[in-house]
């Protein structure tokens, strides 16, 4: 399935409005140093409705928590159901959501902006250049400093701007360039996704896994447990028939492997008779569960990034997008471009990746 027509039309309109604003404003680069001692309340604006794009904020959130440990971080996102992923993270305080129809209702928009402005923010950060709603929100929300990227072809409401990091490929790592705007106290920036799961949360994930095994009469022993997720958006989705054949071929190679099919909402079809299944409404709880797995396999989709941010080794299957831009970022994560590969070839590459990951972990322990 390709990109829907309404999405294409929205992109064209957004591009036209952006070009008009660029011509009217003609903003120049203005990179000044922001003194961290002056920053106590921060608002990050990322009005988006996709799980992966919100998880892409985690390197920036963790970097800010490390750079300005005394500051509280609030975040304005698009979808309320994603908020539980970020709420327990270090220094995160309030998660606001902006429903899709909010921008079409001026009275609700006014009320939301007024609510947010009551917090008297020292700093507003807009970590992406292509979002019209983020730029409008940045313009409306009051703050001493407004930080964003400078791009001569993109309108921005920020008054402190950092050159856009064109040399950085991965979308989750580009916002880290904004750290250039703070006064110079060098820190080592993590280039991984991380939702800061606590020890108790990881124990909770293990407990859920044990209960699933007990319910299905499965004895884990030292067996490899692999979670899979089959859903994805548009052309990134891999057909269920492919997944069934993939699981079957993996089990022929190693019958001891335990597959757990993590079901999307309203998905009731089990991918294979020998696999287990589970579903979650709370995404943070899903991350806790993922942390108890040995591996996680899926296409380019939000749960891929949630798994990586939960520190489970991910093997990501790409068929439409670029892993350089959107792949998992964990230490042990791997990706496979499955275009033009047979299922048997993907299975072979999967086992090779599992072997390489296990060897890397062994070397790290030694």
N, C-alpha and C positions, 0 to 999 in steps of 0.2 A: 504493500500500500504506500503510495506517494504522499507528499505533503498536501493537506487539504487546501482547497481553493481559498477559504476564508483566511487561512494563515498566510498564503501568498499575497493576498490583497492587503492584509494588515502590514506586512513587511514593506510593500511598495509605498503605502501611505506614510509609514514611519520614516522611510528614507527621504521622501519628498519634504516632509515637515522639517527633518533634520537639516537638509541642505538650505532651506529657507532661513532657519535660525542661525546657521553658521554665517551666512551672508550678512544678516542683520547685526549680529553681535561682534564678530571679528575679534574674538578673545585671543590674547597672546599668552605664551608660556609664563608662569609666575610661580616658580619653585622657591618658597621661603621655608626656613626651618621653623617647625612648630615646637615650642618648648614643652616637654612632657610634664613638667611640674605644674603647668597650667591646665592640664587635661584631667578631669575627674569623671565626666560623664560623656560617653561616646554613643553615637547612633550609627550603625551600619545599615545602609539601604540596599536591599537586593530583592526587589519585588518580582519574584519568579514563583512558578507553581510546580516545578519539577524537583524531585528529590535530589538528583545528582547535582544540579546547579546550586542548591542550597548547601549541600555537603562540601562543595568546592570552596565555601567560605571558611572551612575549618583551619586551613593553614594560616589565613589572615587572622582569625580570632585568636588562635594559639600564639601567634607572633606578637599581637597587641598585648595579650595577657602577660607575656614575658617582658615586653618592652616597657609597658606602663602598668605594672602590677597593682597600683592603687586605684586604677580607673574601673568603673562599672561599664559594661558593654551591653547596650540594648540593640535589638535587630528588628528591622522592618522587612518582612518577607511577604510572599503572596498567599500561601496556603496554610491554613491553621493546622492541618493534620501533620505537617512537617515539623512544627514547633518542638514536639517532645525530643527530637534528635538533638537539638541545640541547647535546650533549657538547662540541663545539668552541667554544661561545659564550664571550664574555669573562667571566672569573672563575668559570665553572662548573667544578666539581671532580668530584663523584660523582653519577651518576643511579641511584637505586634504583627498582625496580619492585615493585608489589604486585599479583600475579596475582589474578584475580577470586575464586578459591577460598581465598585466604589468610585472609580474615576468618572463614571457616567452619572453619578448622583452627587451634585455639588454640596448638598446639605450634609450628607454623610461624610464627604471628603473634608468639609470644613470642621466637622466635629472631631474627626480623626486627627487632623493636623493640630487642632487646638489641644487635644488630649496629649499629643506628643510634645508640643511646645511647652507645656506646663513643667516639663522636666529640665528646662534650661540647659541644653546641651552645650558642652564646650567644643565638641568636634562632631561633625557629620562626615561620614565616609561613603562615597559612591564608588564601588570597586569595578564597575563595568561602564563602558562608554556607549553601548548601543541601546540602552533602555530609556525610552521616553518617559515612562512613569517614574523611574528613579530620578531622572533629571528634574522633572516637575516637583517631585517630593523634596529633593535637595533644595530647590528654589524656595519652597514654601516653609520649610522647617528652619527655625532660628538656631543659630550656633555662632560662636566666636570664630571658628574656623570651619571651612567646608573643603574637604580634600577629595580630589579625583584625578583622572588622567587627562593630559593634554593631547589632543589630536586635532590638527587643523581642519580635518574633514568632518569632525563630530562636535555638535554643540554640547557644552557642559555648563552646569550651574555652579560648579566649584570655583572658589577663589584662590585656593592653593592647588596647583596642578603639577603632576609628575609626568615626564615624557612616557608615552605609552610603550610598554616593553615588547616591541615587535619581534625581538629575537627569542623571546620565551614562547615555546610552542604550547605547552599544556595550559588549559584555561584555568585550572585551580591554582597555578603558580604565578600567574600574571599579577594578581592583587598584591603579592609580596613586594612588588616594586614600589608600592605606596609608602613603605617604611623609610624610603629615602627622605621623606619630608620631615622626619622627626630629628631632634638634635642628636648629635653623634655619640651614641653609646653602643658600640658594635655588639650584636648578639648573633648567635648561630641559629639561623632560621631552618626549621624542619620543613622538608619538601614532601611531606606525606600527609594524607588525610587522617584525622584523628578526632574522634568525638569524646575522648577522655573517659572511657568506661572505667568505673571504679572496680576495686577488687570484689566488692559485694555484688555488683552487677554481673561480673563474670561468673561468680558462684551461682547466681540466679540462672544464668544461661545454661550452666552445667546441670543444674537441677531440672530445668525444663527438658533437656535432652534425656536425662535419666528417666524421667517420667514417661517420655515418649517411647523409649525402649521397653520399659516395664509394661506399658499399655499394650504393646504389640508383641510381647513375649520374645524380645530380641536381647541376646547377650552380647555386649560390646566387646569384651576382652580387649585385645589389642588391634581390633579391626579398624580400617580406615573409613572415616565417616565423611561423605561428600554431600554438601548441600547444592541444589541446583535451583535456578529460577528461570522460567521459560518466557515470561512476558517481556515485551519491549514496545517502544513506540514506532509506528509506521514501518519503514523499510528495515529497521534494525531487528525486528522480530524474526526469530528462527522458528520454522514450522514445528508443530507438535510431533508430526511424523518423524522429523529429523531427530528430535530429542529421544523419542522411543527407541529408534535404531541405535543411537549413540549409547544410551544406557545399556541396551542389550549387548552391544559389542564390548563395552567395558567389562560387564559381568562375565562374559565369555573368557576374557583375558584374566580376570581376577574375581571369582565368585564371592570372595569374602568381603568385598567392598559393600558398605551400607550407603545407599542413596536416600537422601531426604529431599522430597519435592516440596519446596516452599511455595505455597499457592498464592496467586494473586487474588484480590477480592473477586468474589463471584465465580472463581475457578474451582470446579468440583471434580474435574477429570484427573485421575491418577495417571502419571506418565508411564508407569511400569508396574506390573503386579508384585514385583519383589521390592519395590521402593516404599518408603514410609512417606507420610505427608503431614504438613503442619501449616498453619496460617496465623498471622498476627495483625491486629488492628493498630497497635502501638508500635511505631517504627523504632523507637529506642529499645523496646523489649525485643524486637527482631534482631537488633544489633547485639544485644546481650546473648541471644541464642546463637547467632553466627559465630561469636567468639569461642564457642565450645566445639566448633567443627574443625576437622583437619584441613579441609579444602572447600572452596566455593567456586562453582562453575556457572557462568551465565553469559548472556550477550551484553551489548552496550546498553546498560539500563541503570536506573537509580540504585537498586539493591546491590549492584556490583560495587559502587562507590561506598555504600553503607558497610558492606562486608570488609572492604579494604580499610575503612576508617575504624572498624571494630577489630582490626589486627588478625584477621584470618587470611591465609594465603589464597589469593584469587587467581583463577585461570579464566581470562576473559576472551570470549569468542567474538571477533569483529567481522562484520560482513558488509558494512555500509559506510562507517565513519572511520576516522584515523585514531589509532591508539596513541600516537604521539600527542594528539590534542586532548583526547578524552579517556585514555586508558587508566587502569588502576595504578596507584603510586606507592604501594607498600613495598617493603624490603624484599619480600619473596614473591611478589605478584608477577604473573606472566600473562602474555596475550598471544592469541593465535588468530591470524587472518585466515578465515575458513573459506574465503572465495576461491573457487577452482580446486578445492580439496575434497576428496571423497571422505565419507564418514570414517572409514578405516584409517585414513591418513590423519584425521583429526584425533582419533583415539590414540594412535601411535605417538603423536606429538604431545597429547595430554599425559600419557604415562612417562614420557621423557621429561616433561616439566615437573611432574610429581617427584621423579627421581632427583632432578636437579635441586628442587626446593628442599627435599629431605637431606641431601648432601650438604647444602649450604647451612641448614640448621645444625647439622652435626659438627661442621667445622667451627661454627660460632660457639658451640658448647665447649669444644676442645680448646 
